[in-house]
């Protein structure tokens, strides 16, 4: 028993070391990266990105019509589609089976 306990303590120490390094290393690396790059607000970064873009691509983006999502099922409500009817049938079947199973339960306990 003592021999196995020695290995368990060794593995526990190794696991604690690995978890500790995993939790400490990313914040330390992030702090170093932030110190090197310096803090930049999101608005300043977005402005710099827009200023770096060519004028032609900005004009095309402004003239593009807004994208609309294509209607996959037309104007039909979800429950009137095939997938909706199948989902409704499965739901009704599962609720029915649950009620049946609950009322025909073979286990009789005093708590019930």
SERO-4910 file (N, C-alpha, C, O; in steps of 0.05 Angstrom, whole numbers):
BEGIN
 pado doro    nc1    nc2    nc3   cac1   cac2   cac3    cc1    cc2    cc3    oc1    oc2    oc3
  Unk    A     16    -24      0      0      0      0     17     25      0     11     45    -14
  Unk    A     39     25     15     57     48     16     70     54    -11     73     77    -18
  Unk    A     77     32    -25     89     36    -51     71     51    -70     80     68    -85
  Unk    A     45     44    -71     26     57    -89     21     85    -80     17    103    -97
  Unk    A     21     90    -54     17    117    -44     39    136    -52     35    159    -56
  Unk    A     64    125    -53     87    142    -61     84    151    -90     89    174    -97
  Unk    A     75    133   -107     71    140   -135     47    160   -138     48    178   -155
  Unk    A     27    157   -122      4    175   -123     13    203   -115      4    223   -128
  Unk    A     29    205    -95     39    232    -86     56    244   -108     54    269   -113
  Unk    A     73    228   -121     90    239   -142     73    248   -166     78    270   -177
  Unk    A     53    233   -174     36    241   -196     19    265   -188     14    282   -205
  Unk    A     10    267   -164     -5    290   -155     12    315   -156      2    336   -164
  Unk    A     37    313   -148     55    336   -149     60    345   -178     60    369   -184
  Unk    A     64    326   -196     68    332   -224     44    345   -236     46    364   -252
  Unk    A     21    334   -230     -4    345   -240     -9    374   -230    -17    391   -245
  Unk    A     -3    379   -205     -5    406   -194     14    425   -208      6    448   -213
  Unk    A     38    416   -213     57    433   -228     48    440   -256     49    463   -264
  Unk    A     37    420   -270     28    424   -297      4    443   -298      3    461   -314
  Unk    A    -15    439   -279    -39    456   -278    -30    484   -270    -41    504   -281
  Unk    A    -12    487   -252     -3    513   -244     11    528   -267      6    552   -271
  Unk    A     27    515   -281     41    528   -304     21    534   -326     24    555   -340
  Unk    A      1    518   -330    -19    523   -350    -36    548   -343    -43    563   -361
  Unk    A    -42    552   -318    -58    575   -310    -42    600   -307    -53    622   -310
  Unk    A    -16    598   -303      1    622   -298     13    632   -324     16    656   -328
  Unk    A     21    614   -342     35    622   -366     20    640   -385     31    660   -394
  Unk    A     -6    634   -392    -20    652   -411    -23    680   -401    -18    699   -417
  Unk    A    -31    686   -376    -32    714   -367     -5    728   -368     -3    751   -374
  Unk    A     16    713   -362     43    725   -362     51    732   -391     62    754   -395
  Unk    A     45    715   -410     51    721   -438     34    744   -448     43    760   -464
  Unk    A      9    745   -440     -9    767   -448      1    793   -437     -1    814   -451
  Unk    A     11    793   -413     20    818   -401     45    828   -416     48    852   -420
  Unk    A     63    810   -424     86    818   -439     79    829   -466     91    849   -475
  Unk    A     60    817   -479     51    826   -505     38    854   -503     42    871   -521
  Unk    A     23    858   -482     10    884   -479     30    906   -472     27    929   -481
  Unk    A     51    899   -458     71    918   -451     87    926   -476     95    949   -479
  Unk    A     92    907   -494    107    913   -518     91    929   -537    100    949   -548
  Unk    A     65    922   -542     49    936   -561     37    961   -550     32    980   -565
  Unk    A     33    963   -524     21    986   -512     -9    985   -515    -19    972   -534
  Unk    A    -24    998   -498    -53    997   -499    -63   1013   -523    -55   1036   -527
  Unk    A    -82   1001   -538    -94   1015   -561   -124   1012   -558   -135    990   -557
  Unk    A   -138   1034   -557   -167   1032   -555   -179   1021   -581   -166   1023   -602
  Unk    A   -201   1009   -580   -214    997   -603   -220   1018   -625   -216   1013   -648
  Unk    A   -229   1041   -617   -236   1062   -636   -211   1070   -652   -213   1075   -676
  Unk    A   -189   1073   -638   -164   1082   -652   -155   1060   -671   -146   1066   -693
  Unk    A   -157   1035   -663   -150   1013   -681   -168   1012   -706   -158   1007   -728
  Unk    A   -194   1016   -702   -213   1015   -724   -207   1039   -743   -208   1035   -768
  Unk    A   -202   1062   -732   -196   1085   -749   -171   1081   -765   -170   1088   -789
  Unk    A   -150   1070   -753   -125   1064   -767   -130   1044   -789   -118   1046   -811
  Unk    A   -147   1024   -784   -153   1004   -805   -168   1016   -828   -162   1009   -851
  Unk    A   -187   1033   -823   -202   1046   -845   -185   1064   -861   -187   1066   -885
  Unk    A   -167   1079   -847   -149   1097   -862   -129   1082   -879   -120   1093   -899
  Unk    A   -122   1058   -871   -103   1043   -887   -115   1029   -911   -101   1021   -929
  Unk    A   -142   1027   -912   -155   1015   -935   -155   1033   -959   -155   1058   -956
  Unk    A   -154   1022   -983   -155   1039  -1007   -183   1051  -1010   -203   1040  -1001
  Unk    A   -184   1074  -1023   -209   1089  -1026   -228   1074  -1044   -252   1076  -1039
  Unk    A   -218   1060  -1064   -236   1045  -1083   -252   1024  -1068   -276   1020  -1074
  Unk    A   -240   1010  -1050   -255    989  -1035   -275   1001  -1016   -296    989  -1012
  Unk    A   -269   1024  -1005   -289   1037   -988   -313   1047  -1004   -335   1045   -995
  Unk    A   -308   1057  -1029   -330   1066  -1045   -348   1042  -1054   -372   1045  -1054
  Unk    A   -336   1019  -1060   -351    996  -1067   -367    986  -1044   -390    977  -1047
  Unk    A   -356    987  -1020   -371    978   -997   -394    996   -991   -415    986   -981
  Unk    A   -392   1022   -996   -413   1040   -990   -436   1037  -1011   -459   1041  -1004
  Unk    A   -430   1029  -1036   -450   1027  -1056   -463    999  -1057   -483    996  -1070
  Unk    A   -452    979  -1043   -463    952  -1044   -490    952  -1030   -493    964  -1009
  Unk    A   -510    938  -1042   -536    936  -1029   -534    918  -1004   -517    900  -1003
  Unk    A   -550    923   -984   -549    907   -960   -557    878   -967   -576    873   -982
  Unk    A   -542    860   -955   -548    831   -960   -572    823   -943   -574    829   -920
  Unk    A   -590    808   -956   -613    798   -942   -611    768   -942   -601    755   -960
  Unk    A   -620    756   -921   -619    727   -918   -640    715   -936   -663    724   -936
  Unk    A   -632    695   -952   -652    682   -970   -673    667   -954   -666    654   -933
  Unk    A   -697    668   -962   -718    653   -948   -716    624   -956   -722    617   -979
  Unk    A   -709    607   -937   -705    579   -942   -732    565   -945   -734    547   -962
  Unk    A   -751    572   -929   -776    559   -929   -799    576   -940   -822    570   -937
  Unk    A   -792    598   -952   -813    616   -962   -825    631   -939   -811    640   -920
  Unk    A   -851    635   -940   -865    649   -918   -879    631   -899   -896    640   -883
  Unk    A   -874    605   -900   -888    586   -883   -876    587   -855   -852    589   -851
  Unk    A   -893    585   -835   -884    582   -808   -869    556   -804   -873    537   -819
  Unk    A   -852    555   -783   -835    531   -779   -852    506   -775   -845    484   -785
  Unk    A   -873    508   -759   -889    484   -753   -904    473   -776   -915    450   -775
  Unk    A   -907    488   -798   -921    478   -822   -902    467   -842   -911    457   -863
  Unk    A   -876    467   -837   -857    454   -855   -854    425   -847   -864    417   -826
  Unk    A   -840    410   -863   -836    382   -857   -819    378   -832   -825    360   -815
  Unk    A   -798    393   -828   -781    391   -804   -797    399   -780   -794    387   -759
  Unk    A   -814    419   -782   -829    428   -759   -850    407   -751   -854    402   -727
  Unk    A   -863    395   -771   -882    374   -765   -869    350   -752   -880    338   -733
  Unk    A   -845    343   -761   -830    321   -749   -822    327   -720   -825    310   -703
  Unk    A   -813    351   -716   -806    360   -688   -830    359   -670   -828    350   -647
  Unk    A   -853    368   -680   -878    368   -664   -886    339   -658   -895    333   -636
  Unk    A   -884    321   -677   -892    293   -673   -873    280   -653   -882    265   -636
  Unk    A   -847    285   -655   -828    274   -635   -834    284   -607   -832    269   -588
  Unk    A   -840    310   -605   -846    321   -579   -871    309   -567   -872    302   -544
  Unk    A   -892    306   -584   -917    294   -574   -912    265   -566   -923    256   -545
  Unk    A   -897    250   -582   -891    223   -575   -876    220   -549   -881    202   -533
  Unk    A   -856    237   -545   -839    235   -521   -855    243   -496   -852    231   -475
  Unk    A   -873    263   -498   -889    271   -476   -909    249   -469   -914    242   -446
  Unk    A   -921    237   -490   -940    215   -486   -927    191   -473   -938    179   -454
  Unk    A   -903    184   -482   -888    161   -470   -880    167   -441   -881    149   -424
  Unk    A   -873    192   -435   -867    199   -408   -891    196   -389   -888    186   -367
  Unk    A   -914    205   -398   -938    203   -382   -945    173   -378   -952    165   -356
  Unk    A   -943    158   -400   -949    129   -398   -930    115   -379   -938     99   -362
  Unk    A   -904    121   -381   -884    108   -364   -888    116   -335   -885     99   -317
  Unk    A   -896    140   -330   -900    149   -303   -924    136   -290   -924    128   -266
  Unk    A   -945    133   -306   -970    121   -294   -968     91   -292   -981     79   -275
  Unk    A   -951     77   -308   -948     48   -307   -922     40   -295   -910     20   -304
  Unk    A   -912     55   -276   -887     49   -264   -890     24   -246   -908     22   -229
  Unk    A   -872      5   -250   -873    -20   -234   -862    -17   -206   -869    -32   -188
  Unk    A   -845      2   -202   -832      6   -176   -852     22   -159   -860     45   -166
  Unk    A   -859     11   -137   -877     24   -118   -861     31    -93   -853     13    -78
  Unk    A   -857     56    -88   -842     64    -65   -860     81    -47   -879     94    -57
  Unk    A   -855     82    -22   -871     98     -4   -869    128     -9   -887    143     -3
  Unk    A   -846    136    -20   -842    165    -25   -858    174    -49   -863    198    -52
  Unk    A   -868    156    -65   -882    164    -89   -911    167    -83   -926    174   -101
***
